[in-house]
Amino acid sequence: MSGPDWDPAQYERFRAERAQPFGDLLELVVRWPGMRVVDLGCGTGELTARLHRELGATFTLGLDNAPAMLARSAAHSEAGLRFALGDLADFQGDEDWDLVFSSAAFQWVPDHPALLARLVAALAPGGQIAFQVPANFDAPSHRVAVEVAAEAPFAEALAQAPPAPAVLFPEDYARLLYELGCAEQHVRVQVYPHVLPSREAVAEWVKGSLLGHYRGALEPELYALFEARYRHRLLARLPEQRPFFFPFKRLLAWGRRPRFAA
């Protein structure tokens, strides 16, 4: 699956803020000795190394489909921790994993019912799935990007592009996990209160994540025009405040397969 055009340096400008939901998601995981873990959408690998150490896992595999991000993962390799190029949209497993973990990656993949079915099938009996996705698509930072993408000259160029990032409602994930056998589950929406230097920093935040979708789908000159129009329109909708309060909603979900067949 083709994905966004990632700029690791831009993405990591807000590394502390992006690490907060990762840690909250990790707190949902039930731990036991000797776990086999896969982190789907591992990025630069720094947080995957944290996952591996805090769980005391026997083996952790970090997968990402962005070579630019994955290139930085070698610095975080250690005993039992391996990184590889791979796409979570293609990931398959057959009761292999004690934990399938993913932080801020599912939104890039369409058809979440099919995705979750494959990932739960990859869990060993008693295995867990834990994922978090942005739920801020109704905020100006995200709505403006959709509006600009629907305008000329971008709409025609994006007609054949992969779908823009999207997620389901919390109750949909709860229902899907239940139907897949994860009656033991936790699903919630959490608002992260980020305090940024200015409203301009909101545009920089989105440039390192959501706008990567459009950067990967548009020719460079057209993307430059897209980004300029996005920035101009977004800043017009945000109050001039320093510092700038940027509430960001995220959906955190955890589920566990039963240890024994019903």
C-alpha positions as a Markdown table, in Angstrom:
| # | Residue | x | y | z |
|---|---|---|---|---|
| 1 | Met | 0.0 | 0.0 | 0.0 |
| 2 | Ser | 1.4 | 3.4 | -0.9 |
| 3 | Gly | 1.4 | 5.8 | 2.0 |
| 4 | Pro | 2.2 | 9.3 | 3.0 |
| 5 | Asp | 5.5 | 11.0 | 2.3 |
| 6 | Trp | 7.2 | 11.0 | 5.7 |
| 7 | Asp | 9.7 | 13.6 | 6.9 |
| 8 | Pro | 11.2 | 12.1 | 10.1 |
| 9 | Ala | 12.6 | 15.4 | 11.3 |
| 10 | Gln | 9.3 | 17.2 | 10.8 |
| 11 | Tyr | 7.4 | 14.4 | 12.6 |
| 12 | Glu | 9.7 | 14.4 | 15.6 |
| 13 | Arg | 9.4 | 18.2 | 16.2 |
| 14 | Phe | 6.6 | 17.2 | 18.5 |
| 15 | Arg | 8.0 | 13.9 | 19.8 |
| 16 | Ala | 7.1 | 14.5 | 23.4 |
| 17 | Glu | 3.5 | 15.2 | 22.6 |
| 18 | Arg | 3.3 | 12.2 | 20.3 |
| 19 | Ala | 4.8 | 10.0 | 23.0 |
| 20 | Gln | 2.1 | 10.7 | 25.5 |
| 21 | Pro | -0.7 | 8.6 | 23.9 |
| 22 | Phe | 1.9 | 5.8 | 23.3 |
| 23 | Gly | 2.6 | 5.6 | 27.0 |
| 24 | Asp | -1.1 | 5.6 | 27.8 |
| 25 | Leu | -1.8 | 2.8 | 25.4 |
| 26 | Leu | 1.1 | 0.8 | 26.8 |
| 27 | Glu | -0.4 | 1.1 | 30.3 |
| 28 | Leu | -3.4 | -0.9 | 29.0 |
| 29 | Val | -1.3 | -3.9 | 28.1 |
| 30 | Val | -1.3 | -6.9 | 30.5 |
| 31 | Arg | 2.3 | -8.1 | 30.9 |
| 32 | Trp | 3.8 | -11.5 | 31.4 |
| 33 | Pro | 7.2 | -13.0 | 30.9 |
| 34 | Gly | 8.4 | -14.1 | 27.5 |
| 35 | Met | 6.0 | -12.0 | 25.3 |
| 36 | Arg | 6.3 | -11.9 | 21.5 |
| 37 | Val | 5.4 | -8.5 | 20.3 |
| 38 | Val | 4.9 | -6.8 | 16.9 |
| 39 | Asp | 4.7 | -3.0 | 16.6 |
| 40 | Leu | 2.9 | -2.0 | 13.4 |
| 41 | Gly | 3.9 | 1.4 | 12.1 |
| 42 | Cys | 7.0 | 1.6 | 14.3 |
| 43 | Gly | 8.4 | 4.8 | 12.7 |
| 44 | Thr | 11.9 | 5.7 | 13.8 |
| 45 | Gly | 11.9 | 2.9 | 16.4 |
| 46 | Glu | 12.5 | 4.9 | 19.5 |
| 47 | Leu | 9.1 | 4.1 | 21.0 |
| 48 | Thr | 9.3 | 0.5 | 19.9 |
| 49 | Ala | 12.5 | 0.1 | 21.9 |
| 50 | Arg | 10.6 | 1.6 | 24.9 |
| 51 | Leu | 7.8 | -0.9 | 24.3 |
| 52 | His | 10.3 | -3.8 | 24.2 |
| 53 | Arg | 12.1 | -2.8 | 27.4 |
| 54 | Glu | 9.0 | -2.0 | 29.5 |
| 55 | Leu | 7.3 | -5.2 | 28.6 |
| 56 | Gly | 10.5 | -7.2 | 29.1 |
| 57 | Ala | 9.6 | -9.0 | 25.8 |
| 58 | Thr | 11.5 | -12.0 | 24.6 |
| 59 | Phe | 11.1 | -10.8 | 21.0 |
| 60 | Thr | 9.8 | -7.6 | 19.4 |
| 61 | Leu | 9.4 | -6.8 | 15.7 |
| 62 | Gly | 9.0 | -3.3 | 14.5 |
| 63 | Leu | 7.4 | -2.9 | 11.1 |
| 64 | Asp | 7.1 | 0.3 | 9.0 |
| 65 | Asn | 6.5 | 1.0 | 5.3 |
| 66 | Ala | 8.4 | 4.3 | 5.2 |
| 67 | Pro | 12.1 | 3.8 | 4.5 |
| 68 | Ala | 13.0 | 7.3 | 5.6 |
| 69 | Met | 11.5 | 6.6 | 9.1 |
| 70 | Leu | 12.8 | 3.1 | 9.3 |
| 71 | Ala | 16.4 | 4.3 | 8.5 |
| 72 | Arg | 16.6 | 5.7 | 12.0 |
| 73 | Ser | 15.5 | 2.5 | 13.7 |
| 74 | Ala | 19.0 | 0.9 | 13.6 |
| 75 | Ala | 20.1 | 3.1 | 16.4 |
| 76 | His | 17.5 | 1.5 | 18.7 |
| 77 | Ser | 18.2 | -2.1 | 17.9 |
| 78 | Glu | 19.0 | -4.3 | 20.9 |
| 79 | Ala | 18.8 | -8.0 | 22.0 |
| 80 | Gly | 15.5 | -9.4 | 20.9 |
| 81 | Leu | 14.4 | -6.3 | 19.0 |
| 82 | Arg | 14.4 | -6.3 | 15.2 |
| 83 | Phe | 13.1 | -3.8 | 12.7 |
| 84 | Ala | 12.0 | -4.5 | 9.1 |
| 85 | Leu | 10.3 | -2.9 | 6.2 |
| 86 | Gly | 6.7 | -3.9 | 6.0 |
| 87 | Asp | 3.2 | -2.6 | 5.6 |
| 88 | Leu | 0.6 | -3.2 | 8.2 |
| 89 | Ala | -2.0 | -3.3 | 5.4 |
| 90 | Asp | -0.4 | -6.6 | 4.4 |
| 91 | Phe | 0.5 | -8.0 | 7.8 |
| 92 | Gln | -0.6 | -11.6 | 8.3 |
| 93 | Gly | -0.2 | -13.9 | 11.3 |
| 94 | Asp | -1.5 | -17.2 | 12.5 |
| 95 | Glu | -1.8 | -17.1 | 16.3 |
| 96 | Asp | 1.9 | -16.0 | 16.4 |
| 97 | Trp | 1.8 | -13.0 | 18.7 |
| 98 | Asp | 1.1 | -12.2 | 22.3 |
| 99 | Leu | 0.7 | -8.5 | 21.5 |
| 100 | Val | -0.1 | -6.7 | 18.3 |
| 101 | Phe | 0.6 | -3.0 | 19.1 |
| 102 | Ser | 0.1 | 0.1 | 16.9 |
| 103 | Ser | 0.3 | 3.7 | 17.7 |
| 104 | Ala | -1.1 | 6.3 | 15.3 |
| 105 | Ala | -0.9 | 4.1 | 12.2 |
| 106 | Phe | -4.3 | 2.5 | 11.5 |
| 107 | Gln | -5.8 | 5.7 | 10.1 |
| 108 | Trp | -3.6 | 5.2 | 7.0 |
| 109 | Val | -5.3 | 1.9 | 6.2 |
| 110 | Pro | -8.8 | 1.6 | 4.8 |
| 111 | Asp | -11.4 | -1.1 | 5.8 |
| 112 | His | -10.8 | -1.4 | 9.6 |
| 113 | Pro | -13.2 | -4.3 | 10.0 |
| 114 | Ala | -11.0 | -6.4 | 7.7 |
| 115 | Leu | -7.8 | -5.0 | 9.3 |
| 116 | Leu | -8.9 | -5.9 | 12.8 |
| 117 | Ala | -10.0 | -9.4 | 11.7 |
| 118 | Arg | -6.5 | -10.1 | 10.3 |
| 119 | Leu | -4.7 | -8.7 | 13.4 |
| 120 | Val | -6.9 | -10.5 | 15.9 |
| 121 | Ala | -6.3 | -13.7 | 13.9 |
| 122 | Ala | -2.6 | -13.1 | 14.4 |
| 123 | Leu | -2.9 | -13.3 | 18.2 |
| 124 | Ala | -2.0 | -16.4 | 20.2 |
| 125 | Pro | -4.7 | -17.6 | 22.7 |
| 126 | Gly | -4.9 | -14.9 | 25.4 |
| 127 | Gly | -3.1 | -12.5 | 23.2 |
| 128 | Gln | -3.8 | -8.8 | 23.1 |
| 129 | Ile | -4.3 | -6.1 | 20.5 |
| 130 | Ala | -3.7 | -2.4 | 21.5 |
| 131 | Phe | -3.9 | 0.6 | 19.1 |
| 132 | Gln | -4.5 | 4.3 | 19.2 |
| 133 | Val | -5.5 | 6.6 | 16.3 |
| 134 | Pro | -6.2 | 10.3 | 16.1 |
| 135 | Ala | -9.8 | 11.3 | 16.5 |
| 136 | Asn | -9.4 | 14.9 | 15.6 |
| 137 | Phe | -10.8 | 14.8 | 12.1 |
| 138 | Asp | -13.6 | 17.3 | 13.1 |
| 139 | Ala | -11.1 | 19.9 | 14.2 |
| 140 | Pro | -10.0 | 22.9 | 11.9 |
| 141 | Ser | -6.5 | 21.4 | 11.6 |
| 142 | His | -8.0 | 18.4 | 9.8 |
| 143 | Arg | -11.2 | 19.8 | 8.2 |
| 144 | Val | -9.3 | 22.5 | 6.3 |
| 145 | Ala | -7.1 | 19.9 | 4.6 |
| 146 | Val | -10.2 | 18.0 | 3.4 |
| 147 | Glu | -11.8 | 21.3 | 2.2 |
| 148 | Val | -8.7 | 22.3 | 0.2 |
| 149 | Ala | -8.3 | 18.8 | -1.2 |
| 150 | Ala | -11.8 | 19.1 | -2.7 |
| 151 | Glu | -10.9 | 22.3 | -4.6 |
| 152 | Ala | -9.2 | 22.9 | -8.0 |
| 153 | Pro | -6.6 | 22.2 | -9.0 |
| 154 | Phe | -6.1 | 19.5 | -6.3 |
| 155 | Ala | -9.3 | 17.5 | -6.5 |
| 156 | Glu | -8.5 | 16.2 | -10.0 |
| 157 | Ala | -4.9 | 15.3 | -9.1 |
| 158 | Leu | -6.1 | 13.5 | -5.9 |
| 159 | Ala | -8.9 | 11.5 | -7.6 |
| 160 | Gln | -6.7 | 8.4 | -8.0 |
| 161 | Ala | -4.9 | 8.8 | -4.7 |
| 162 | Pro | -5.4 | 6.4 | -1.8 |
| 163 | Pro | -8.1 | 7.5 | 0.6 |
| 164 | Ala | -7.3 | 10.2 | 3.1 |
| 165 | Pro | -6.8 | 9.0 | 6.7 |
| 166 | Ala | -10.0 | 8.2 | 8.6 |
| 167 | Val | -11.1 | 6.3 | 11.6 |
| 168 | Leu | -14.4 | 4.8 | 12.9 |
| 169 | Phe | -16.4 | 5.8 | 15.9 |
| 170 | Pro | -15.4 | 4.4 | 19.3 |
| 171 | Glu | -18.5 | 2.2 | 19.6 |
| 172 | Asp | -17.7 | 0.7 | 16.2 |
| 173 | Tyr | -14.3 | -0.5 | 17.5 |
| 174 | Ala | -15.8 | -1.9 | 20.6 |
| 175 | Arg | -18.4 | -3.8 | 18.6 |
| 176 | Leu | -15.7 | -5.1 | 16.2 |
| 177 | Leu | -13.5 | -6.3 | 19.0 |
| 178 | Tyr | -16.4 | -8.1 | 20.7 |
| 179 | Glu | -17.4 | -9.8 | 17.4 |
| 180 | Leu | -13.8 | -10.9 | 16.9 |
| 181 | Gly | -13.8 | -12.6 | 20.4 |
| 182 | Cys | -12.3 | -9.8 | 22.5 |
| 183 | Ala | -15.1 | -9.5 | 25.1 |
| 184 | Glu | -12.4 | -8.3 | 27.5 |
| 185 | Gln | -11.7 | -4.8 | 26.1 |
| 186 | His | -11.1 | -1.1 | 26.8 |
| 187 | Val | -12.1 | 1.6 | 24.3 |
| 188 | Arg | -12.0 | 5.3 | 25.1 |
| 189 | Val | -11.5 | 8.8 | 23.6 |
| 190 | Gln | -8.9 | 10.9 | 25.4 |
| 191 | Val | -8.2 | 14.6 | 24.8 |
| 192 | Tyr | -4.5 | 15.6 | 25.0 |
| 193 | Pro | -4.1 | 19.2 | 26.0 |
| 194 | His | -1.1 | 20.3 | 24.0 |
| 195 | Val | 0.2 | 23.8 | 24.6 |
| 196 | Leu | 2.1 | 25.0 | 21.5 |
| 197 | Pro | 4.1 | 28.2 | 21.0 |
| 198 | Ser | 1.6 | 29.7 | 18.5 |
| 199 | Arg | -1.2 | 28.9 | 16.1 |
| 200 | Glu | 1.5 | 28.6 | 13.4 |
| 201 | Ala | 2.8 | 25.5 | 15.3 |
| 202 | Val | -0.5 | 23.8 | 14.6 |
| 203 | Ala | 0.3 | 24.0 | 10.8 |
| 204 | Glu | 3.7 | 22.6 | 11.5 |
| 205 | Trp | 2.2 | 19.7 | 13.6 |
| 206 | Val | -0.1 | 18.7 | 10.7 |
| 207 | Lys | 2.7 | 19.1 | 8.2 |
| 208 | Gly | 4.5 | 16.3 | 10.0 |
| 209 | Ser | 1.5 | 13.9 | 9.9 |
| 210 | Leu | -1.8 | 14.4 | 7.9 |
| 211 | Leu | -0.3 | 16.6 | 5.2 |
| 212 | Gly | 2.2 | 13.8 | 4.4 |
| 213 | His | -0.8 | 12.1 | 2.7 |
| 214 | Tyr | -1.1 | 15.0 | 0.3 |
| 215 | Arg | 2.6 | 15.4 | -0.2 |
| 216 | Gly | 2.9 | 11.8 | -1.3 |
| 217 | Ala | 0.0 | 12.1 | -3.7 |
| 218 | Leu | 0.7 | 15.5 | -5.4 |
| 219 | Glu | 3.6 | 16.7 | -7.6 |
| 220 | Pro | 6.0 | 18.9 | -5.6 |
| 221 | Glu | 4.8 | 22.2 | -7.2 |
| 222 | Leu | 1.2 | 21.3 | -6.7 |
| 223 | Tyr | 1.8 | 20.2 | -3.1 |
| 224 | Ala | 3.6 | 23.5 | -2.4 |
| 225 | Leu | 0.5 | 25.3 | -3.5 |
| 226 | Phe | -1.7 | 23.0 | -1.4 |
| 227 | Glu | 0.3 | 23.6 | 1.7 |
| 228 | Ala | 0.3 | 27.4 | 1.2 |
| 229 | Arg | -3.5 | 27.4 | 0.8 |
| 230 | Tyr | -3.9 | 25.1 | 3.7 |
| 231 | Arg | -1.8 | 27.2 | 6.0 |
| 232 | His | -3.4 | 30.5 | 5.0 |
| 233 | Arg | -6.9 | 29.1 | 5.5 |
| 234 | Leu | -6.1 | 27.3 | 8.8 |
| 235 | Leu | -4.5 | 30.3 | 10.4 |
| 236 | Ala | -7.5 | 32.5 | 9.5 |
| 237 | Arg | -9.7 | 30.1 | 11.6 |
| 238 | Leu | -7.5 | 29.9 | 14.6 |
| 239 | Pro | -7.3 | 32.7 | 17.2 |
| 240 | Glu | -4.0 | 34.6 | 17.6 |
| 241 | Gln | -2.8 | 33.3 | 20.9 |
| 242 | Arg | 0.7 | 32.8 | 22.4 |
| 243 | Pro | 1.0 | 30.2 | 23.7 |
| 244 | Phe | -1.7 | 28.3 | 21.7 |
| 245 | Phe | -3.9 | 25.7 | 23.3 |
| 246 | Phe | -4.3 | 22.7 | 20.9 |
| 247 | Pro | -6.7 | 20.0 | 22.2 |
| 248 | Phe | -6.1 | 16.8 | 20.3 |
| 249 | Lys | -8.5 | 13.9 | 20.6 |
| 250 | Arg | -7.3 | 10.3 | 20.3 |
| 251 | Leu | -9.0 | 7.0 | 20.5 |
| 252 | Leu | -7.3 | 4.3 | 22.5 |
| 253 | Ala | -8.4 | 0.6 | 22.2 |
| 254 | Trp | -7.3 | -2.6 | 23.8 |
| 255 | Gly | -8.7 | -6.1 | 23.5 |
| 256 | Arg | -7.8 | -9.6 | 24.6 |
| 257 | Arg | -8.6 | -13.0 | 23.0 |
| 258 | Pro | -9.8 | -15.6 | 25.5 |
| 259 | Arg | -7.1 | -18.2 | 26.5 |
| 260 | Phe | -9.4 | -21.1 | 25.7 |
| 261 | Ala | -11.9 | -21.6 | 22.9 |
| 262 | Ala | -15.5 | -21.1 | 24.0 |
